[in-house]
Amino acid sequence: MTDPGQYSVAPEERLQQDCGMSLRPYEIAEARHRILNPFTEDKLDLLGEVCHPSPGARHLDLACGKGELLNLWSSQYGVHGTGVDLSEVFLTAARERANELNVTDRVRFIHSEAATYASKRAEPSTYDIVSCIGATWIGGGLTGTLDLMRPLLRPGGLILVGEIFWNTTPPPEAASALGLDNHPCVSLAATAERIEQSGFELLDMILANPDSWDRYTASQWWTISDWLRDNPDDPEVPAMRDFLRQCRTSHLEYGRQYLGWGVFILRPAIPLPNP
């Protein structure tokens, strides 16, 4: 469910921005995470309560990470679905979690670039739920990602999209420090406008807060620190030290105060009649 450089943003997003960068730093940093975004378990549970998918609903989760959303919803609500991600490490964890929750007969996980899967492999008008939780780089931003997701949705279905936004106007250096030079991050209200302009109705939203950002971002510091102590001769040690230093600094200076994130629950808007 989604960053070389600043590491507040989901790993695949930053990977896309820094083309060619290995996923390995994020696989290390998020080794102890089940949820690969700034949601705590209670917020993920709330998302399920709000959406309350029906038994047998078909769900496609693009850039699914470790598949916690799809696996939980399959266990709790009887959803059937497919998760797609670039990281074999994350997908292995997703399959192990599916086995733990006894939902392997209802979910599958596929190694693929999410945009390619959505545009070339997934069947149109097939899914009751299409989600992309914090990886809108797959479509070059929020608007392009919604364009990828829309054709896959059945009539009456829901789109779930996770996206960052500015809580308040940041200082000029914040975007660069957070690795967002190439990400058109805007305010929460402007994010809602983008959704509407893309032809969707914003039905509801569940937002991260500073504490849930801490649980996602700050908890990576300990994981990386332990990895550095356990692997002193690994050739990736210098890069991981830099990763850890930048991760701490950017979150403490800018991310915690200025950067918001949330899951937006959408459905295609009904066209207004001509006056």
C-alpha positions as CSV (number, residue, x, y, z in Angstrom):
1,M,0.0,0.0,0.0
2,T,3.4,2.5,-1.3
3,D,10.8,6.4,-1.4
4,P,14.5,6.9,-1.8
5,G,15.3,10.4,-0.8
6,Q,12.5,11.3,1.6
7,Y,11.0,8.5,3.0
8,S,7.7,9.8,4.3
9,V,6.1,8.9,1.0
10,A,5.4,5.3,0.0
11,P,8.5,3.4,-1.2
12,E,7.4,2.7,-4.8
13,E,6.5,6.3,-5.3
14,R,10.0,7.6,-4.5
15,L,11.4,4.7,-6.5
16,Q,9.6,5.9,-9.5
17,Q,10.8,9.5,-9.0
18,D,14.4,8.3,-8.7
19,C,14.3,6.1,-11.7
20,G,16.4,3.0,-11.4
21,M,16.7,3.0,-7.6
22,S,16.4,-0.4,-6.0
23,L,13.4,-1.3,-3.9
24,R,15.9,-2.8,-1.4
25,P,16.1,0.2,1.0
26,Y,12.3,0.0,1.5
27,E,12.3,-3.7,1.9
28,I,14.8,-3.2,4.7
29,A,13.1,-0.2,6.3
30,E,9.6,-1.7,6.2
31,A,10.6,-5.3,7.2
32,R,8.5,-5.0,10.4
33,H,5.6,-3.2,8.9
34,R,2.4,-4.9,7.7
35,I,0.8,-1.6,6.6
36,L,3.0,0.3,4.2
37,N,1.5,3.7,4.6
38,P,0.6,6.1,7.5
39,F,-2.4,4.1,8.6
40,T,-2.5,2.4,12.0
41,E,-4.6,-0.8,12.4
42,D,-7.5,1.2,13.8
43,K,-7.6,3.4,10.8
44,L,-7.5,0.5,8.5
45,D,-10.3,-1.1,10.4
46,L,-12.3,2.1,10.1
47,L,-11.8,2.1,6.4
48,G,-13.4,-1.4,6.3
49,E,-16.3,-0.2,8.4
50,V,-16.9,2.8,6.2
51,C,-16.7,0.8,2.9
52,H,-18.2,-2.4,4.3
53,P,-17.6,-4.5,1.2
54,S,-20.1,-7.3,0.4
55,P,-19.2,-11.0,0.6
56,G,-17.9,-12.1,-2.8
57,A,-17.0,-8.5,-3.9
58,R,-14.1,-8.4,-6.4
59,H,-11.2,-6.2,-5.4
60,L,-8.1,-5.2,-7.4
61,D,-5.4,-3.6,-5.2
62,L,-2.7,-1.8,-7.3
63,A,0.7,-1.5,-5.8
64,C,-0.6,-3.6,-2.9
65,G,2.7,-3.8,-0.9
66,K,2.3,-6.6,1.7
67,G,-1.4,-7.0,0.9
68,E,-2.7,-6.2,4.3
69,L,-5.8,-4.4,3.0
70,L,-6.8,-7.1,0.6
71,N,-6.0,-10.0,3.1
72,L,-7.9,-8.4,5.9
73,W,-11.0,-7.6,3.8
74,S,-11.0,-11.1,2.5
75,S,-10.9,-12.4,6.0
76,Q,-13.4,-10.0,7.5
77,Y,-15.8,-9.4,4.7
78,G,-15.3,-12.3,2.3
79,V,-13.8,-10.2,-0.5
80,H,-12.2,-12.0,-3.5
81,G,-9.3,-10.1,-5.0
82,T,-6.0,-9.6,-6.7
83,G,-3.0,-7.6,-5.4
84,V,-0.3,-6.4,-7.8
85,D,3.2,-5.1,-6.7
86,L,6.8,-4.7,-7.9
87,S,8.5,-6.1,-4.8
88,E,8.8,-9.9,-4.6
89,V,9.8,-9.4,-0.9
90,F,6.5,-7.6,-0.2
91,L,4.5,-10.2,-2.2
92,T,6.1,-13.0,-0.3
93,A,4.9,-11.4,2.9
94,A,1.5,-10.9,1.4
95,R,1.1,-14.5,0.5
96,E,2.3,-15.6,4.0
97,R,-0.3,-13.3,5.5
98,A,-3.0,-14.8,3.3
99,N,-2.0,-18.2,4.5
100,E,-2.1,-17.0,8.1
101,L,-5.6,-15.6,7.7
102,N,-6.7,-18.7,5.7
103,V,-7.8,-16.7,2.7
104,T,-5.5,-18.2,0.0
105,D,-8.5,-19.5,-1.9
106,R,-9.9,-16.0,-2.2
107,V,-6.9,-13.8,-3.0
108,R,-3.8,-13.9,-5.3
109,F,-0.8,-11.7,-5.6
110,I,0.9,-10.9,-8.9
111,H,4.4,-9.5,-9.5
112,S,3.9,-6.7,-12.1
113,E,4.2,-3.0,-12.6
114,A,0.7,-1.8,-11.5
115,A,0.0,0.5,-14.5
116,T,0.9,-2.2,-17.0
117,Y,-1.3,-4.7,-15.2
118,A,-4.2,-2.2,-15.0
119,S,-4.0,-1.1,-18.7
120,K,-3.1,-4.4,-20.4
121,R,-3.9,-7.4,-18.2
122,A,-6.9,-6.6,-16.0
123,E,-10.4,-7.0,-17.5
124,P,-12.5,-3.9,-17.8
125,S,-15.6,-3.4,-15.8
126,T,-14.7,-6.4,-13.6
127,Y,-14.2,-5.1,-10.1
128,D,-16.4,-3.8,-7.3
129,I,-13.5,-2.1,-5.6
130,V,-10.3,-0.8,-7.2
131,S,-7.7,0.6,-4.9
132,C,-4.3,2.3,-5.1
133,I,-3.3,3.2,-1.6
134,G,-0.5,5.7,-1.7
135,A,1.1,4.9,-5.1
136,T,-0.3,7.4,-7.5
137,W,3.0,7.5,-9.3
138,I,1.6,4.5,-11.3
139,G,-0.4,6.9,-13.4
140,G,1.9,9.9,-13.2
141,G,-0.1,11.5,-10.4
142,L,-3.6,11.4,-9.0
143,T,-5.5,12.3,-12.2
144,G,-3.6,9.8,-14.3
145,T,-4.1,7.0,-11.7
146,L,-7.8,7.6,-11.5
147,D,-7.9,7.4,-15.3
148,L,-6.2,4.0,-15.1
149,M,-8.6,2.7,-12.4
150,R,-11.9,3.9,-13.8
151,P,-12.3,1.4,-16.7
152,L,-11.8,-1.5,-14.4
153,L,-14.7,-0.6,-12.2
154,R,-18.1,-2.2,-12.4
155,P,-21.2,0.1,-12.3
156,G,-21.8,1.1,-8.7
157,G,-18.2,0.2,-7.6
158,L,-15.9,2.1,-5.4
159,I,-12.4,3.6,-6.0
160,L,-10.1,3.9,-3.0
161,V,-7.1,6.1,-3.6
162,G,-4.4,7.1,-1.1
163,E,-2.7,10.4,-1.7
164,I,-0.5,13.0,0.0
165,F,-1.4,16.7,0.4
166,W,-0.2,19.7,2.3
167,N,-1.8,20.3,5.7
168,T,-0.7,23.9,5.5
169,T,1.4,25.9,3.1
170,P,5.0,24.6,3.6
171,P,8.2,26.6,3.3
172,P,9.8,26.5,-0.2
173,E,12.5,23.9,0.8
174,A,10.0,21.4,2.2
175,A,9.1,19.7,-1.1
176,S,12.7,19.0,-2.0
177,A,13.5,17.8,1.5
178,L,10.6,15.4,1.4
179,G,11.5,14.1,-2.1
180,L,8.4,15.7,-3.7
181,D,10.0,17.9,-6.3
182,N,8.3,15.8,-9.0
183,H,5.1,15.2,-7.2
184,P,2.4,17.9,-7.6
185,C,1.4,18.0,-3.9
186,V,-1.4,20.4,-3.2
187,S,-3.8,21.3,-0.4
188,L,-6.5,19.0,0.8
189,A,-9.2,21.2,-0.8
190,A,-7.2,21.2,-4.1
191,T,-6.9,17.4,-3.9
192,A,-10.7,17.2,-3.7
193,E,-11.0,19.5,-6.7
194,R,-8.7,17.3,-8.7
195,I,-10.9,14.3,-7.8
196,E,-14.0,16.2,-9.0
197,Q,-12.3,17.4,-12.2
198,S,-11.4,13.8,-12.9
199,G,-15.1,12.9,-13.0
200,F,-15.5,11.3,-9.5
201,E,-17.6,12.1,-6.5
202,L,-15.7,12.2,-3.1
203,L,-17.9,10.1,-0.8
204,D,-15.8,10.0,2.3
205,M,-12.2,10.1,3.5
206,I,-10.0,8.8,6.3
207,L,-6.9,10.8,7.0
208,A,-3.6,10.1,8.7
209,N,-2.5,12.2,11.7
210,P,0.9,13.0,13.2
211,D,0.8,10.0,15.4
212,S,0.0,7.6,12.6
213,W,2.8,9.2,10.5
214,D,5.1,8.5,13.4
215,R,4.1,4.9,13.5
216,Y,4.8,4.6,9.8
217,T,7.9,6.7,9.4
218,A,9.6,6.9,12.8
219,S,9.2,3.2,13.4
220,Q,11.4,2.5,10.4
221,W,14.3,4.2,12.1
222,W,14.7,1.4,14.6
223,T,14.3,-1.3,11.9
224,I,17.1,0.3,9.9
225,S,19.3,0.8,12.9
226,D,19.0,-2.8,13.8
227,W,19.8,-3.8,10.2
228,L,22.9,-1.6,10.2
229,R,24.1,-3.2,13.5
230,D,23.4,-6.7,12.2
231,N,25.0,-6.2,8.8
232,P,28.1,-4.1,9.3
233,D,29.9,-5.5,6.2
234,D,27.1,-5.2,3.8
235,P,27.9,-3.0,0.8
236,E,24.6,-1.2,1.2
237,V,25.5,0.1,4.7
238,P,26.6,3.6,3.6
239,A,23.5,4.1,1.5
240,M,21.3,2.9,4.3
241,R,23.0,5.2,6.8
242,D,22.2,8.2,4.5
243,F,18.7,6.9,4.0
244,L,18.2,6.8,7.8
245,R,19.7,10.3,8.3
246,Q,17.5,11.8,5.6
247,C,14.4,9.9,6.9
248,R,14.7,11.3,10.4
249,T,15.6,14.9,9.4
250,S,12.9,15.4,6.8
251,H,10.1,13.9,8.9
252,L,11.1,16.0,12.0
253,E,11.6,19.2,10.1
254,Y,8.8,19.1,7.6
255,G,6.8,15.9,7.2
256,R,5.2,15.7,10.6
257,Q,4.0,19.3,10.4
258,Y,3.2,19.9,6.8
259,L,2.5,16.6,5.0
260,G,-0.9,15.0,5.1
261,W,-2.1,11.7,3.7
262,G,-5.4,10.0,3.4
263,V,-7.5,7.4,1.7
264,F,-10.3,9.0,-0.4
265,I,-13.4,6.9,-1.2
266,L,-14.8,7.7,-4.6
267,R,-17.3,6.7,-7.2
268,P,-17.8,8.0,-10.7
269,A,-19.9,11.1,-10.7
270,I,-23.3,11.2,-12.5
271,P,-23.1,13.6,-15.4
272,L,-25.2,16.7,-14.9
273,P,-27.9,17.2,-17.5
274,N,-27.4,20.1,-19.9
275,P,-29.3,23.2,-18.8
